């Protein structure tokens, strides 16, 4: 090995610590022609090895370098004489090669910081004719390009996997949003259909109340007339009939019944109006809205789910109107309120707070439920993640809420909790006008998930 560094010009002597030796007295003499053929063969073999681009080193059983090829000498930038006889660790240090871990079952990876190259080292045993181990040949194959290509491929695979996951999540969110839109349209249609009969029931009850008033006035005037013109027996008989049919009670109770019916119809009208406001099919675009009103409308829709599980405490601050999508925010608040109710096992309390701070509207919804485990907090807004039993949740509610608040409105939604104490969800919405929204159909992209609840 290493013919270019031969200081004497003798074939095959430069890269080896075993120069050709003369025949001893006990050995038969080798003629000159045979010696030349042996030297030429050795020269050809080492010349062939020097043509190999891989680094090659031969060491004995003690790890002492016996030979190395030209590629290794060039990397070390030293003549062969300074490399032969070194320990393998000293040789690697002289060449600037640093161990970088394993690159295979029987291979080790070495880096060369000076050139930025990376090599894969493989060891091959060298045995004598009796099969005894005499040392090893180490080859260092450069894998810089292969490693870079593998890393590029790995990055591409990660990007592809990320794109696939995002596509899957977007598809799921789109299906969920289409379902919600369909439910909104159905709710608006039902509200419209309910509104018609409620209208004429209200009108008829109002008319019936007037009729009852006239009937009551008639009986009062009739009694006055009887008192003036009828004799005592007729008055007594009329009084007995009036008492027998409980006319006074019927007139009084009928008035109360009509009043309660009218109150019930007004409540139905309010529910229908809240249902229409919640669905807001006519407001599929961004507009200026009052967040406190959005919360009230959502509470009216969710009340049947909440009233059996929790006392709802409201602390509304004065909020400026903001440019937003009310229907989407109603869906966010509905998801948070339903989650809060479901986290309460028996009966508890849900507290809603709103305030204005540093150009943003802050909304917190706090429950006294079982709380959220610390290992789950960082995954709450991941699509399909749920802590509920199988069949009780899709894992999309909070993901959709996060998408609406962060991506559609440029805000933040965060959660804080302690197990057994309860949880607080905080929504931060920047106060914006129409000119700040960029367009009238959607909001700006925003920052990611924020920190813990303040």
Secondary structure in CASP SS format (residue, H / E / C, confidence):
PFRMAT SS
TARGET T0000
AUTHOR 0000-0000-0000
METHOD secondary structure of the structure
MODEL  1
X C 1.00
X C 1.00
X H 1.00
X H 1.00
X H 1.00
X C 1.00
X C 1.00
X C 1.00
X C 1.00
X C 1.00
X C 1.00
X C 1.00
X C 1.00
X C 1.00
X C 1.00
X E 1.00
X C 1.00
X C 1.00
X C 1.00
X C 1.00
X C 1.00
X C 1.00
X C 1.00
X C 1.00
X C 1.00
X C 1.00
X C 1.00
X C 1.00
X C 1.00
X C 1.00
X C 1.00
X H 1.00
X H 1.00
X H 1.00
X H 1.00
X H 1.00
X H 1.00
X H 1.00
X H 1.00
X H 1.00
X H 1.00
X H 1.00
X H 1.00
X H 1.00
X H 1.00
X H 1.00
X H 1.00
X H 1.00
X H 1.00
X H 1.00
X C 1.00
X C 1.00
X C 1.00
X C 1.00
X E 1.00
X E 1.00
X E 1.00
X E 1.00
X E 1.00
X E 1.00
X C 1.00
X C 1.00
X C 1.00
X E 1.00
X E 1.00
X E 1.00
X E 1.00
X E 1.00
X C 1.00
X H 1.00
X H 1.00
X H 1.00
X H 1.00
X H 1.00
X H 1.00
X H 1.00
X C 1.00
X C 1.00
X C 1.00
X H 1.00
X H 1.00
X H 1.00
X H 1.00
X C 1.00
X C 1.00
X C 1.00
X E 1.00
X H 1.00
X H 1.00
X H 1.00
X H 1.00
X H 1.00
X H 1.00
X H 1.00
X H 1.00
X C 1.00
X C 1.00
X E 1.00
X E 1.00
X E 1.00
X E 1.00
X E 1.00
X C 1.00
X C 1.00
X C 1.00
X C 1.00
X E 1.00
X E 1.00
X E 1.00
X E 1.00
X E 1.00
X E 1.00
X C 1.00
X C 1.00
X C 1.00
X C 1.00
X E 1.00
X E 1.00
X E 1.00
X E 1.00
X E 1.00
X E 1.00
X E 1.00
X E 1.00
X E 1.00
X E 1.00
X E 1.00
X C 1.00
X C 1.00
X C 1.00
X C 1.00
X C 1.00
X E 1.00
X E 1.00
X E 1.00
X E 1.00
X E 1.00
X E 1.00
X E 1.00
X E 1.00
X E 1.00
X E 1.00
X C 1.00
X H 1.00
X H 1.00
X H 1.00
X H 1.00
X H 1.00
X H 1.00
X H 1.00
X H 1.00
X H 1.00
X H 1.00
X H 1.00
X H 1.00
X H 1.00
X H 1.00
X H 1.00
X H 1.00
X H 1.00
X H 1.00
X H 1.00
X H 1.00
X H 1.00
X H 1.00
X H 1.00
X H 1.00
X H 1.00
X H 1.00
X H 1.00
X H 1.00
X H 1.00
X H 1.00
X H 1.00
X H 1.00
X H 1.00
X H 1.00
X H 1.00
X H 1.00
X H 1.00
X H 1.00
X H 1.00
X H 1.00
X H 1.00
X H 1.00
X H 1.00
X H 1.00
X H 1.00
X H 1.00
X H 1.00
X H 1.00
X H 1.00
X H 1.00
X H 1.00
X H 1.00
X H 1.00
X H 1.00
X H 1.00
X H 1.00
X H 1.00
X H 1.00
X H 1.00
X H 1.00
X H 1.00
X H 1.00
X H 1.00
X H 1.00
X H 1.00
X H 1.00
X H 1.00
X H 1.00
X H 1.00
X H 1.00
X H 1.00
X H 1.00
X H 1.00
X H 1.00
X H 1.00
X H 1.00
X H 1.00
X H 1.00
X H 1.00
X H 1.00
X H 1.00
X H 1.00
X H 1.00
X H 1.00
X H 1.00
X H 1.00
X C 1.00
X C 1.00
X H 1.00
X H 1.00
X H 1.00
X H 1.00
X H 1.00
X H 1.00
X H 1.00
X H 1.00
X H 1.00
X H 1.00
X H 1.00
X H 1.00
X H 1.00
X C 1.00
X C 1.00
X H 1.00
X H 1.00
X H 1.00
X H 1.00
X H 1.00
X H 1.00
X H 1.00
X H 1.00
X H 1.00
X H 1.00
X H 1.00
X H 1.00
X H 1.00
X H 1.00
X H 1.00
X H 1.00
X H 1.00
X H 1.00
X H 1.00
X H 1.00
X H 1.00
X H 1.00
X H 1.00
X H 1.00
X H 1.00
X H 1.00
X H 1.00
X H 1.00
X H 1.00
X H 1.00
X H 1.00
X H 1.00
X H 1.00
X C 1.00
X C 1.00
X C 1.00
X C 1.00
X C 1.00
X C 1.00
X C 1.00
X E 1.00
X E 1.00
X E 1.00
X C 1.00
X H 1.00
X H 1.00
X H 1.00
X H 1.00
X H 1.00
X H 1.00
X H 1.00
X H 1.00
X H 1.00
X H 1.00
X H 1.00
X H 1.00
X H 1.00
X H 1.00
X H 1.00
X H 1.00
X C 1.00
X C 1.00
X C 1.00
X E 1.00
X E 1.00
X E 1.00
X E 1.00
X E 1.00
X E 1.00
X E 1.00
X C 1.00
X C 1.00
X C 1.00
X C 1.00
X C 1.00
X E 1.00
X E 1.00
X E 1.00
X C 1.00
X H 1.00
X H 1.00
X H 1.00
X H 1.00
X H 1.00
X H 1.00
X H 1.00
X H 1.00
X H 1.00
X H 1.00
X H 1.00
X H 1.00
X H 1.00
X H 1.00
X H 1.00
X H 1.00
X H 1.00
X H 1.00
X C 1.00
X C 1.00
X C 1.00
X C 1.00
X E 1.00
X E 1.00
X E 1.00
X E 1.00
X E 1.00
X E 1.00
X E 1.00
X E 1.00
X E 1.00
X E 1.00
X C 1.00
X C 1.00
X E 1.00
X E 1.00
X E 1.00
X E 1.00
X E 1.00
X E 1.00
X E 1.00
X E 1.00
X C 1.00
X C 1.00
X C 1.00
X C 1.00
X C 1.00
X C 1.00
X H 1.00
X H 1.00
X H 1.00
X H 1.00
X C 1.00
X C 1.00
X C 1.00
X C 1.00
X C 1.00
X C 1.00
X C 1.00
X C 1.00
X C 1.00
X C 1.00
X C 1.00
X C 1.00
X C 1.00
X C 1.00
X C 1.00
X C 1.00
X C 1.00
X C 1.00
X C 1.00
X H 1.00
X H 1.00
X H 1.00
X H 1.00
X H 1.00
X H 1.00
X H 1.00
X H 1.00
X H 1.00
X H 1.00
X H 1.00
X H 1.00
X C 1.00
X C 1.00
X C 1.00
X E 1.00
X E 1.00
X E 1.00
X E 1.00
X E 1.00
X E 1.00
X E 1.00
X C 1.00
X C 1.00
X C 1.00
X E 1.00
X E 1.00
X E 1.00
X E 1.00
X E 1.00
X E 1.00
X E 1.00
X E 1.00
X E 1.00
X C 1.00
X C 1.00
X C 1.00
X H 1.00
X H 1.00
X H 1.00
X C 1.00
X C 1.00
X C 1.00
X C 1.00
X C 1.00
X C 1.00
X C 1.00
X C 1.00
X C 1.00
X C 1.00
X C 1.00
X C 1.00
X C 1.00
X C 1.00
X C 1.00
X C 1.00
X C 1.00
X C 1.00
END
